[in-house]
Amino acid sequence: MNDDKLKIILALLSGVIFGLIFILLAFVLPLHEEPGPKKAEEQLRKISQQIKDNALNPPPKHP
């Protein structure tokens, strides 16, 4: 009788621990993929455009 209860308790406990491991992995692992070449090109284009815009209108110099 005690062996059956022990097996049930150990099975439930191992199931809970196994589930918690996967829940923790879901929070730890990144949710989005790395930016691909198309996204990287868009970001570089935006950054270069901002640099060009700021070069035309530099901030005022303080004395």
N, C-alpha and C positions, 0 to 999 in steps of 0.2 A: 504493500500500500504506500509506504513512504517513498519507494523507488519511483512509482508512477507520478506522485506529486512533485518529486524532485525533477524528473524529466520534463514535466509540464512547465514548472517554474523556470528551468534553464532554457527551454525552448522559447518561452515568452521573453525572457531577459535577452537572449541572443538576438531575437527578432527586433526588439526595441533598439538595441545597440546598433545593429546592422542598419536599421532605418535612420537613426540619428547620424550615422556616418555619411549616408547619402544626402541627408538634408544639409549637413555642414559643407559637403563638397559642392552642393548647388550654390551656396552663398560664397564660397571661396573662389570657385572657378569663374573666369570672365564670361559675361553673358553675350558679348558682341565679338564679332570677328575683327581681325586686324584690318586696317584700311587697305583696300586694294589699290592698284595703280591708278584707276580712274579717280578715286577719292583723293589720293595723294596729289595728283595733278591739279585737281580743283583747289585744294588747300594751298598749293604752291602758287597757283595763279592769283588767288585772293591775297596772299601775303605780298606778292610782288606788286600787285595793283595798289595795295595800301602803302607800300614803301614809295612807289612813284607819286602817289597823291600827297604824301607828307613831304616829299622832296620839293614839290612845287610850292607848297605853302608851309615853310618852316615855322616853328613856334617862335614867338617874339623873344628877343634876348633881354635878359635882365641886367641892368648896370651894376 
